[in-house]
């Protein structure tokens, strides 16, 4: 369930964000596509950590990529992600669409790597906590009495 909900959220919200282009003079900067990729990777990491599984993170990214493939087809009265035109013009929205579509694979790999590192550290911490001796109350060598009335 986390995979489907995460992929739908990343795909729909990222697609609505990807075409935002900021201009620095005459130079178009496809910051919306970059933001959409960061959001998509964050959703995949969240899903993987929530389920405590690297496979869930990977599946979320892959399903998002499949959804983006469907959005780039001409099945919704025109593609939602524009990756080319018949006119041959190099429009900024085309660059943003290509970054969003093909960058999703890199975002998925990054999300899987982050999820794996975090889950590995968590597992190492839990193993160390299980192996630590439990001391009876008041026998902890680091215990120091707080300030109080002196006798």
C-alpha positions in Angstrom: 0.0 0.0 0.0 2.9 2.4 0.8 4.3 1.7 -2.6 1.2 2.6 -4.5 0.3 5.6 -2.5 3.9 6.9 -2.6 4.2 6.4 -6.3 0.9 8.1 -7.0 1.8 11.1 -4.8 5.3 11.4 -6.3 4.1 10.9 -9.9 1.1 13.3 -9.7 2.6 16.0 -7.6 6.0 15.8 -9.3 4.4 16.0 -12.7 2.5 19.1 -11.7 5.7 20.7 -10.4 8.2 19.6 -13.1 7.3 22.3 -15.7 8.1 25.2 -13.5 10.9 27.1 -15.2 12.8 30.0 -13.7 14.6 32.4 -16.0 18.0 33.9 -15.2 18.1 36.6 -17.9 17.5 34.6 -21.1 18.6 31.3 -19.6 15.8 28.9 -18.6 16.5 27.0 -15.4 14.2 23.9 -15.0 14.1 24.1 -11.2 10.7 22.5 -11.1 12.1 19.3 -12.5 14.9 19.2 -10.0 12.4 19.9 -7.2 10.1 17.1 -8.5 13.1 14.7 -8.5 14.0 15.6 -4.9 10.4 15.2 -3.9 10.1 11.8 -5.6 13.3 10.5 -3.9 12.1 11.8 -0.5 8.8 9.9 -1.0 10.6 6.7 -1.9 12.9 7.0 1.1 9.9 7.7 3.4 8.0 4.7 2.1 11.1 2.5 2.5 11.8 3.6 6.0 8.2 3.4 7.0 8.0 -0.2 5.8 11.6 -0.8 7.0 12.4 -2.3 3.6 14.8 -1.2 0.8 12.6 -3.2 -1.6 9.7 -0.9 -0.8 11.8 2.1 -1.6 12.9 0.6 -4.9 9.3 -0.5 -5.8 8.0 3.0 -5.1 10.6 4.6 -7.4 10.0 2.0 -10.1 6.2 2.4 -10.0 6.7 6.2 -10.1 8.8 5.7 -13.3 6.1 3.6 -14.9 3.5 6.2 -14.0 5.7 8.9 -15.6 5.9 6.8 -18.7 2.1 6.7 -18.9 2.0 10.5 -18.3 4.4 11.0 -21.3 2.1 9.1 -23.7 -0.7 10.8 -25.7 -3.6 9.1 -23.8 -4.8 12.1 -21.8 -5.7 14.4 -24.7 -2.0 15.2 -25.0 1.0 14.2 -22.9 1.3 15.6 -19.4 5.1 15.4 -19.7 6.3 16.9 -23.0 9.5 15.3 -24.2 9.6 16.6 -27.8 7.7 18.5 -30.5 7.2 18.1 -34.2 8.4 21.6 -34.8 12.0 20.9 -33.7 12.1 23.8 -31.2 14.1 23.3 -28.1 11.6 24.6 -25.5 12.4 24.8 -21.8 9.4 22.7 -21.0 10.9 19.9 -23.1 14.2 20.0 -21.2 12.2 20.0 -17.9 10.2 17.0 -19.1 13.3 15.0 -20.1 15.0 15.8 -16.8 11.9 14.7 -14.9 11.3 11.6 -16.9 14.8 10.2 -17.1 16.1 11.7 -13.8 13.5 9.5 -12.0 15.8 6.5 -12.4 18.6 8.4 -10.7 16.2 9.5 -8.0 15.2 5.9 -7.4 18.8 4.8 -7.1 19.6 7.6 -4.7 16.5 6.7 -2.6 17.5 3.1 -2.4 21.0 3.9 -1.3 19.8 6.3 1.4 17.2 3.8 2.6 19.8 1.0 2.7 22.3 3.1 4.7 19.7 4.3 7.3 18.2 0.8 7.7 21.7 -0.7 8.1 22.6 1.8 10.8 19.3 1.2 12.6 19.8 -2.6 12.5 23.4 -2.2 13.9 22.1 0.1 16.7 19.3 -2.4 17.6 21.9 -5.3 17.7 24.1 -3.3 19.9 21.3 -2.5 22.2 20.3 -6.1 22.5 23.9 -7.1 23.4 24.4 -4.5 26.0 24.2 -5.7 29.6 21.3 -4.4 31.7 22.5 -3.1 35.0 20.3 -3.1 38.1 19.0 0.3 39.2 21.6 2.4 41.0 24.6 0.3 39.9 25.3 2.1 36.7 29.0 3.2 36.8 28.1 6.5 35.1 25.5 7.4 37.8 26.1 10.5 39.8 23.6 11.8 42.4 22.2 15.1 41.6 22.3 18.1 43.9 20.2 17.7 47.0 20.3 18.1 50.7 23.6 17.1 52.2 23.6 15.1 55.3 
